[in-house]
């Protein structure tokens, strides 16, 4: 009986672990009616399905370093909740000459999970 309880407990814990995914993506803000007046938007989706948007300031778009700082702050807010980065997908190929700009990271999706 103890073995059965042990197996069921691990099955439940394993099922819960797969549902703890946090997703973040950097996109262009095409919605002119939104509260964001900038062109870059960090979208974060938590495990429950709530979506939050982090607007990158206008100065962050024009200054590459500032934009990356704000993106880093947004991604670090997820890591500070206890999540670990498990996968990154990018729609564009790696280009070392244009890697440190927000435009080169547009469409990138970061997947975070609880270890």
N, C-alpha and C positions, 0 to 999 in steps of 0.2 A: 504494500500500500504506500509506503514511503517513497519507493522508486517511482511509482505512478505520479505522486504529488510533485516530486522533484522534476520529472519530465514535463509536466504541465506548467510548472512555474517557469522553466527555461523557455518553453514554447511561447508563453505570454510575454516574457521579457524580450525575446528575440523579435516578436511581432511589433512590440512597441519601439524597438530600436530603429526599425526601418521607416517608421512614420515620423521621425524627428529630423526632417530635412529642411534647411533654410536656403532659399534661392535669392540671388541678387544679380541684377543685370543693369548695364549702362546703355541707355537708349537716347535717341533724339526726341525732344519734346515737340511733337507736332500739333499739340492741342493748344491753340492760342487762347482758349477760354479758361485754362487752368490757372491756379494760383502761382504757378511757376512761370516766370517771364524769361527764363533762360533757355538755352538750346540743349543742355545736357541734363539728364534725369537719372538718378540711381533708384531703381525700383527694387524693393525688398519684400519677399513673400515669406512669412513665418510658417511654422508647421501647421498652424490652425487654418491658414488660408487668408489671413489678414494681409493686405497690401499697404505698404507705406512708401512714400516717395520723398527722396532727398533731392532738393533742387541745388544744382551747383551754380554759384553766383556768376554773374556776367564777367567779372574780372577773372574768375577761375577758368572760363572758357578761353579767354585770350592769352592768359599766362599759363603755360604748360605745367610749371612746377606747382602753382597754386591749385590748379585743377586736380592734379594727382594727389596733393595733400588732402583735399576735401574728399576725394574718392577713397583714400586710405582711411580717413576718419570714419566714413560710412561703413567700410568693410570691417574695420576694427571694432565697431559697435556690435557686430554680430559675433566676432571672436570673443569679446568680453562676456558674452552670455554663456560661454562654455563650448561653443561650436568649433569644429576644426575644418579647415578647407580640405575637401576630398577630391574635387574635380573642377577644372576650368575648361570651358569650351569657347572657342573664338571662331567667328565666321570668316576671318581674314587670315592669310598666311603670315607668319612671323617675318617682319621687316625690320632689321636692326637700325636702319636710319630713321624710321618713323615710329619707334616703339614707345617713346616717352611722351606721347601726346594723347589727349582724351579721344580725339577722332580715330586714332588707331585702335583704341579699346572699345569703340562703339559696337554693340551687339554681343560683347563678351558676357558669358553667363558663369557665375561662381556658385558652386554647390557646397554647402556646409552641412555637417552632421555632428551629432553628439557621439563621442567616442565610446 
